[in-house]
Amino acid sequence: MAKQDRAIRTRRAILEAAAIVFEKQGFQAATITDILKMAGVTKGALYFHFQSKEALAHGVLNEQGSGPALPPQPVKLQELIDSGSVLAHRLRTDHLVRASIRLTLDQQATGLDRSGPFRHWSEVNVEVLTLAQQRGELMPNVVISDTAELYVGAFAGLQMMSQTLSDYQDLSHRHLVLQRHVMSSIAVPSVLAALDFSEDRGARLAAEMDLAAADAECEVAAV
């Protein structure tokens, strides 16, 4: 068990080091040597977990959709708001998430398949919107696939603007402006009135999710 825990910590340390390097330098300029120096591990340890720079990049990209699950909400459209709110918070506080976004939008990352996060978030949005439609939360003219992809593309643009202008400090506000505009065109009036657009909601949810994940880890360790 101790050996397994050490391997998990080593893998995490390598991923975090790679995230710092990718975020600062981009995929093309980053080197395995840079990542080794940042991680403070041997080349053998790195290649045990990741066979190439591309594998490292995919490990970082996968962090965008990892982490504790969002708590379910009685109004499904609230979950659509919450997913973006938590991501906006993580972009300010988690360098792994920032690096995953940087890689996703890195036009110089030739040869790296960056489609995964776009496809995953679009698919999650389709699932949530489909359930919202089944519950009568959506206006009858809503095209689910179009709305799902609109959210992903709009968030990508907003986070780039926010990163440039304020280093993500205004991203929660920008994200909720988007949500208010879109929700007013897709949600039935009674649902729209019930939605929570609080700018601190992402931070509160993230704290709750992290606490629940930590409690779960403690329970596993105690077994």
Secondary structure as UniProt FT lines:
FT   HELIX           2..29
FT   HELIX           32..39
FT   HELIX           43..49
FT   HELIX           53..62
FT   HELIX           63..65
FT   HELIX           76..93
FT   HELIX           95..104
FT   TURN            107..108
FT   TURN            110..111
FT   HELIX           115..134
FT   TURN            135..136
FT   TURN            140..141
FT   HELIX           144..166
FT   TURN            167..170
FT   HELIX           171..186
FT   HELIX           189..194
FT   TURN            199..200
FT   HELIX           201..222
//
